[in-house]
Amino acid sequence: MNQLNKTKVNLLGNTLKFGVFLLPFSVDFGATALGIVLIGLWRQKYKKIISNPINWGWGLLFLWLIITSLLAVYSRYSWEGLGNFLPSFLMIASFPFFFKDFLQLYQLAWWLVLTSIPVCFLGFMQLFFGWQTPLFLHSIGIKMTAYGHPDGRMSSLLMYSNTLAFFLVVAFTLSIGLWILHYRRRSFNTPSLTTGFKNKKLLINWQLSILSIAILFNGIGLILTNSRSAWGLAFLALMFFAIYLRWYWIIATVLLIMFLVLWAAWIPIYQDFMRQLVPSYFWARLTDEMYDDRYVTALRTTQWGVAWNMMLERPILGWGLRNFTPVYQEKMNVWMGHPHNLFLMLLAEIGAIGTLLFSGLVGTIIAKIVMLMTTIKNNFSDKFAHPEEDCLLLFTYLVAFSLCIIFNLLDVSIFDLRVNLIGWLLLSAMAGIANYQCLSSNSLNEMFVKK
């Protein structure tokens, strides 16, 4: 029986990897694979899932969404909006039971990073050579538009540049974290390097080469998405790792680059000289001079104002999911899918109670990870065989998910199934480690010592 259960777990694990790899290429195939994993976990772990106290919170939140849908101003929109949340809640309730150790966190990070390399390559071909997918592939969720969408901005297979930017921010962060982890193993010549594989250093050098390519591709890809928020998040990722590792020269370099770009964009003193020094691709995007035909209704500040006023009118229950769109269209005579801020959208649509409950559940998982990192870093527990590596991996996930949250302060990612699932995968992985606080027998080091 134990062998049978182990076989089932391995099968679900392989299906998960397959789904993660396929997700950016085909939403149909990737989501189907993850759906199979979801069903399998619920069948195997149903009693444990429903007995987990934090899952009661997710169930309560979904019940609140049903109540707000019943009382919504535009009820039909709200019932349709439930579809954006139900799969996510089912995932966050069950997937943590899969992510029980640091090895699984490591593998998930690698699969996302490896996927980003061909995604970026296709994006380069799309933007510079006009590559596009044949029409017959569009029916199975594989769609790439020649020269990007919007035109001139790299979108690759993720259909829109901002959606690709979200994915690349995550991949860029994970690739940096993995690169540092492997570089430390090689530099410190840890005992695991001399056991198992005879050419352990050669293996790690090969892994470092792949990760270097991923960092380069993701970095260039982020620039070519022409997403201001993604540029800022990439700089933040570098800053977070530099602070964590105390690499002060990187902090100084990043701050200097940011200052020069901001100077060229907004500081009037010697601005003409700075604009000759800094490529206009960056400062003109920041000042919106690259797109100077934008109407007031297309500005985020306008959308945020409408969402805030909606919250003030119905602060408790909100207007109902997806109700921002019809309200904005009535007020501004323009269709707008969301207010480009997740939390303002939630305040407007499900009210303050629902938003606080949602934020509290996510915040609880983040707080557990921070406490676990403190435990590992300060050696409060002897069950972590490789505390520095485990802590670095947790920190990498924490940074990646934190950047997802910040991204949603300027956009909303839940309406694209692919990046929405990736965000919930990161949170599920952290929740699993926070719940199980796994140990050395299944720690990251096993990956290096196994033949």
VEXDOSE-166541 format. One line per 8 residues: number of its first residue (from 1); for each residue x, y, z of C-alpha. Coordinates in nm, 2 decimals. Each point is the difference from the previous one (the first is absolute). Last residue first. Example, Ala and Ser with C-alpha at 12.3 -4.5 7.8 and 13.67 -1.06 7.14 Angstrom:
// VEXDOSE-166541
2) 1.37/-0.11/0.71  -0.14/-0.34/0.07 $
// end
This chain:
// VEXDOSE-166541
451) 2.29/0.93/-0.82  -0.13/0.18/0.30  0.23/0.23/0.19  -0.09/0.33/-0.16  -0.38/-0.04/0.00  0.02/-0.13/0.35  0.14/0.33/0.11  -0.33/0.18/-0.05 $
443) -0.15/-0.17/0.30  -0.20/-0.32/0.01  0.18/-0.16/0.29  0.11/0.35/0.11  -0.34/0.12/0.10  -0.32/0.15/-0.10  -0.18/0.28/0.17  -0.33/-0.16/-0.07 $
435) -0.24/0.29/0.01  0.24/0.28/-0.11  0.14/-0.23/-0.27  -0.34/-0.07/-0.14  -0.11/0.36/0.02  0.31/0.12/-0.18  -0.07/-0.24/-0.29  -0.37/0.10/0.00 $
427) 0.09/0.37/-0.03  0.24/-0.07/-0.29  -0.27/-0.22/-0.17  -0.26/0.28/0.06  0.21/0.24/-0.19  0.07/-0.25/-0.28  -0.38/-0.07/-0.03  -0.08/0.37/-0.04 $
419) 0.28/0.03/-0.26  -0.16/-0.27/-0.21  -0.37/0.08/0.06  0.03/0.36/-0.10  -0.28/0.19/0.18  0.18/-0.04/0.34  0.30/0.22/-0.09  -0.14/0.34/0.08 $
411) 0.23/0.31/-0.06  0.18/0.27/0.19  -0.04/-0.13/0.36  -0.01/-0.35/-0.15  0.36/0.03/-0.10  0.08/0.07/0.37  -0.17/-0.33/0.10  0.18/-0.19/-0.27 $
403) 0.33/0.16/0.12  -0.07/-0.13/0.35  -0.05/-0.35/-0.16  0.34/0.00/-0.16  0.17/0.15/0.31  -0.15/-0.26/0.23  0.09/-0.28/-0.24  0.36/0.11/-0.01 $
395) 0.01/0.05/0.38  -0.13/-0.36/0.04  0.28/-0.12/-0.23  0.26/0.20/0.18  -0.12/-0.13/0.34  0.03/-0.36/-0.12  0.34/0.06/-0.14  0.13/0.17/0.32 $
387) -0.16/-0.25/0.23  0.15/-0.32/-0.15  -0.09/-0.28/0.23  -0.31/0.16/0.14  -0.12/-0.22/0.29  0.22/0.17/0.26  -0.25/0.28/0.07  0.06/0.35/0.13 $
379) 0.29/0.03/-0.24  -0.04/0.38/-0.03  -0.05/-0.02/-0.38  -0.23/-0.30/0.02  -0.23/0.14/0.26  0.00/0.35/-0.15  -0.08/-0.16/-0.34  -0.29/-0.19/0.16 $
371) -0.13/0.32/0.15  0.01/0.18/-0.33  -0.17/-0.30/-0.17  -0.28/0.00/0.27  -0.05/0.38/-0.05  -0.04/-0.06/-0.38  -0.26/-0.27/0.06  -0.19/0.22/0.24 $
363) 0.02/0.30/-0.23  -0.18/-0.20/-0.28  -0.28/-0.09/0.24  -0.02/0.36/0.15  -0.01/0.16/-0.35  -0.29/-0.21/-0.10  -0.19/0.06/0.33  0.08/0.37/-0.02 $
355) -0.13/0.02/-0.36  -0.32/-0.19/0.09  -0.08/0.22/0.29  0.09/0.33/-0.18  -0.24/-0.07/-0.29  -0.02/-0.27/-0.27  0.00/0.22/-0.32  0.14/0.34/0.09 $
347) 0.24/-0.12/0.27  0.10/-0.29/-0.22  0.08/0.23/-0.29  0.19/0.24/0.22  0.20/-0.30/0.12  0.07/-0.14/-0.35  0.11/0.33/-0.15  -0.03/0.06/-0.38 $
339) -0.36/0.11/0.02  -0.14/-0.30/-0.19  -0.15/-0.10/-0.34  -0.05/0.36/-0.12  -0.27/0.09/-0.26  -0.03/0.37/-0.05  -0.31/0.22/0.04  0.17/0.15/0.31 $
331) -0.27/-0.04/0.27  -0.21/-0.27/-0.15  0.30/-0.19/-0.14  0.17/0.02/0.34  -0.30/-0.14/0.17  -0.03/-0.28/-0.26  0.36/-0.10/0.04  0.04/0.04/0.38 $
323) -0.28/-0.25/0.05  0.24/-0.29/-0.07  -0.07/-0.15/0.35  -0.28/0.18/0.19  -0.08/0.36/0.10  0.17/-0.01/0.34  -0.15/-0.17/0.30  0.14/0.22/0.28 $
315) 0.12/0.32/-0.17  -0.28/0.06/-0.25  0.01/0.37/-0.10  0.36/0.05/0.13  0.12/-0.31/-0.18  -0.14/0.12/-0.33  0.17/0.34/0.05  0.33/-0.18/0.04 $
307) -0.05/-0.20/-0.32  -0.09/0.32/-0.19  0.31/0.17/0.13  0.23/-0.30/-0.08  -0.12/0.00/-0.36  0.08/0.37/-0.04  0.34/-0.04/0.16  0.07/-0.30/-0.22 $
299) -0.03/0.22/-0.31  -0.21/-0.14/-0.29  -0.30/0.23/0.07  0.23/0.30/-0.02  0.08/-0.09/-0.36  0.34/-0.12/-0.11  0.15/0.16/-0.31  0.34/0.07/0.14 $
291) 0.12/-0.36/-0.01  0.38/0.03/-0.02  -0.03/0.33/0.19  -0.15/-0.19/0.29  0.26/0.15/0.24  0.13/-0.35/0.10  -0.01/-0.13/-0.36  0.19/0.30/-0.12 $
283) 0.26/-0.06/0.27  0.06/-0.36/-0.09  0.00/-0.03/-0.39  0.15/0.35/0.00  0.34/-0.16/0.07  0.18/0.17/0.29  0.31/0.21/-0.09  -0.17/0.24/-0.24 $
275) -0.29/0.04/0.23  0.24/0.08/0.28  0.15/0.29/-0.20  -0.34/0.14/-0.08  -0.10/-0.03/0.37  0.29/0.21/0.12  -0.23/0.11/0.29  -0.37/-0.08/-0.09 $
267) -0.03/-0.32/0.20  -0.29/-0.21/-0.14  0.09/-0.27/-0.25  0.38/0.04/-0.04  0.04/0.03/0.37  -0.22/-0.31/0.06  0.22/-0.20/-0.23  0.32/0.12/0.16 $
259) -0.14/-0.07/0.35  -0.11/-0.35/-0.09  0.35/-0.08/-0.13  0.17/0.15/0.31  -0.24/-0.20/0.23  0.08/-0.32/-0.18  0.37/0.06/0.02  0.00/0.09/0.37 $
251) -0.20/-0.30/0.09  0.22/-0.22/-0.21  0.31/0.14/0.18  -0.17/-0.07/0.33  -0.01/-0.38/-0.05  -0.14/-0.06/0.35  -0.15/-0.34/-0.11  -0.35/0.09/0.11 $
243) 0.05/0.36/-0.11  0.13/-0.10/-0.34  -0.28/-0.25/-0.04  -0.27/0.26/0.08  0.16/0.26/-0.22  0.02/-0.23/-0.30  -0.37/-0.09/0.04  -0.08/0.37/0.04 $
235) 0.17/0.08/-0.33  -0.21/-0.27/-0.17  -0.31/0.14/0.17  0.07/0.35/-0.14  0.04/-0.13/-0.35  -0.31/-0.21/0.03  -0.20/0.31/0.11  0.12/0.19/-0.30 $
227) -0.10/-0.27/-0.24  0.18/0.04/-0.34  -0.02/-0.38/-0.05  0.34/0.03/-0.16  0.17/0.09/0.33  -0.15/-0.30/0.17  0.11/-0.22/-0.28  0.36/0.12/0.02 $
219) 0.01/-0.08/0.37  -0.18/-0.34/-0.05  0.24/-0.10/-0.27  0.31/0.11/0.20  -0.12/-0.17/0.32  -0.10/-0.31/-0.18  0.34/-0.02/-0.18  0.17/0.04/0.33 $
211) -0.22/-0.28/0.15  0.10/-0.23/-0.28  0.37/0.07/0.05  -0.03/-0.04/0.38  -0.16/-0.34/-0.05  0.29/-0.11/-0.22  0.25/0.13/0.25  -0.19/-0.19/0.27 $
203) 0.03/-0.32/-0.20  0.37/0.05/-0.07  0.05/0.06/0.37  -0.17/-0.33/0.07  0.21/-0.20/-0.25  0.02/-0.32/0.20  -0.37/0.02/0.08  -0.09/-0.13/0.35 $
195) 0.24/0.16/0.25  0.26/0.27/-0.04  -0.23/0.28/-0.06  -0.22/-0.10/0.30  0.29/0.10/0.22  -0.03/0.37/-0.08  0.25/0.15/-0.24  -0.08/0.36/0.13 $
187) 0.02/0.14/-0.35  -0.19/-0.27/-0.18  -0.28/-0.02/0.26  -0.02/0.38/0.02  -0.03/0.03/-0.38  -0.28/-0.26/0.01  -0.21/0.20/0.25  0.08/0.33/-0.16 $
179) -0.12/-0.12/-0.34  -0.31/-0.15/0.15  -0.10/0.33/0.16  0.08/0.19/-0.32  -0.21/-0.25/-0.21  -0.29/0.03/0.24  -0.01/0.38/-0.02  0.02/0.00/-0.38 $
171) -0.26/-0.27/-0.03  -0.25/0.20/0.22  0.07/0.33/-0.18  -0.02/-0.19/-0.33  -0.35/-0.12/0.07  -0.13/0.34/0.10  0.16/0.16/-0.31  -0.16/-0.26/-0.22 $
163) -0.34/0.11/0.13  0.10/0.37/-0.05  0.10/-0.07/-0.36  -0.33/-0.18/-0.10  -0.06/-0.33/-0.17  0.21/-0.22/0.23  0.16/-0.18/-0.29  0.26/0.27/-0.06 $
155) -0.12/0.35/0.13  0.29/0.22/-0.11  -0.11/0.36/-0.06  0.01/0.15/-0.35  -0.37/-0.04/-0.07  -0.20/-0.05/0.32  0.03/-0.30/-0.03  0.32/-0.11/-0.17 $
147) 0.16/0.02/-0.34  -0.20/-0.29/-0.14  -0.26/-0.13/0.24  0.05/-0.32/0.20  -0.28/-0.24/0.09  0.00/-0.35/0.13  -0.33/-0.05/0.20  -0.13/-0.31/-0.17 $
139) -0.21/0.18/-0.26  0.28/0.24/-0.08  0.21/-0.28/-0.14  -0.21/-0.01/-0.32  0.08/0.37/-0.07  0.37/-0.06/-0.04  0.23/0.15/0.27  0.19/0.32/-0.07 $
131) 0.36/0.10/-0.07  0.05/0.36/-0.11  0.38/-0.01/-0.02  0.10/0.25/0.27  -0.29/-0.01/0.25  -0.13/-0.36/-0.06  0.35/-0.15/-0.02  0.09/0.17/0.33 $
123) -0.32/-0.12/0.16  0.06/-0.35/-0.12  0.34/0.01/0.17  -0.16/0.14/0.32  -0.25/-0.28/0.02  0.27/-0.25/-0.08  0.21/0.12/0.30  -0.30/0.06/0.24 $
115) -0.09/-0.37/0.01  0.34/-0.08/0.15  -0.05/0.26/0.28  -0.35/-0.13/0.08  0.12/-0.36/0.01  0.30/0.09/0.22  -0.21/0.19/0.25  -0.24/-0.30/0.03 $
107) 0.29/-0.23/0.05  0.15/0.20/0.28  -0.33/0.03/0.18  -0.04/-0.37/-0.03  0.35/-0.06/0.14  -0.09/0.24/0.29  -0.26/-0.24/0.14  -0.37/-0.05/0.04 $
99) -0.13/0.17/-0.32  -0.27/-0.25/-0.08  -0.23/0.06/0.29  0.04/0.38/-0.07  -0.18/-0.08/-0.33  -0.34/-0.07/0.17  -0.15/0.31/0.15  0.20/0.25/-0.22 $
91) -0.12/-0.19/-0.31  -0.37/-0.02/0.10  0.02/0.38/0.07  0.16/0.07/-0.33  -0.25/-0.21/-0.20  -0.29/0.19/0.18  0.14/0.35/-0.05  -0.02/0.09/-0.37 $
83) -0.32/-0.20/-0.05  -0.17/0.21/0.27  0.01/0.29/-0.25  -0.27/-0.15/-0.21  -0.23/0.01/0.30  0.09/0.36/0.06  -0.06/0.11/-0.36  -0.35/-0.16/0.01 $
75) -0.08/0.18/0.33  0.05/0.36/-0.11  -0.07/0.18/0.32  0.12/-0.30/0.20  -0.21/-0.14/0.29  0.02/-0.37/-0.10  0.35/0.06/-0.13  0.11/0.15/0.33 $
67) -0.14/-0.30/0.18  0.19/-0.24/-0.23  0.32/0.19/0.05  -0.05/-0.02/0.38  -0.03/-0.38/-0.04  0.32/0.00/-0.19  0.17/0.19/0.28  -0.14/-0.24/0.26 $
59) 0.14/-0.29/-0.20  0.34/0.17/-0.02  -0.01/0.05/0.38  -0.10/-0.36/0.07  0.30/-0.09/-0.21  0.22/0.18/0.26  -0.14/-0.24/0.26  0.10/-0.32/-0.19 $
51) -0.27/-0.26/0.06  -0.15/0.03/-0.35  0.34/-0.07/-0.16  0.09/-0.29/0.23  -0.33/-0.18/-0.08  0.03/0.06/-0.37  0.36/-0.11/-0.03  0.00/-0.27/-0.27 $
43) -0.31/0.11/-0.20  0.08/0.37/0.04  0.36/-0.06/-0.10  -0.10/-0.19/-0.32  -0.26/0.26/-0.10  0.26/0.28/0.03  0.27/-0.20/-0.18  -0.24/-0.06/-0.29 $
35) -0.09/0.37/0.00  0.37/0.08/-0.02  0.02/-0.21/-0.32  -0.31/0.16/-0.14  0.13/0.35/0.08  0.32/-0.07/-0.20  -0.18/-0.16/-0.30  -0.26/0.27/-0.04 $
27) 0.22/0.30/0.10  0.25/-0.10/-0.26  0.36/0.12/-0.02  0.02/0.18/0.34  -0.17/-0.29/0.17  0.19/-0.29/-0.16  0.30/0.00/0.24  -0.22/0.04/0.31 $
19) -0.24/-0.28/-0.13  0.28/-0.24/-0.06  0.16/0.07/0.33  -0.34/-0.06/0.17  -0.06/-0.32/-0.20  0.34/-0.13/0.12  -0.09/0.08/0.36  -0.34/-0.16/-0.03 $
11) 0.16/-0.32/-0.14  0.26/0.01/0.28  -0.27/0.03/0.26  -0.20/-0.29/-0.15  0.31/-0.22/-0.01  0.07/0.09/0.37  -0.36/-0.10/0.09  0.05/-0.33/-0.18 $
3) 0.33/-0.07/0.18  -0.17/0.08/0.33  -0.28/-0.24/-0.08 $
// end
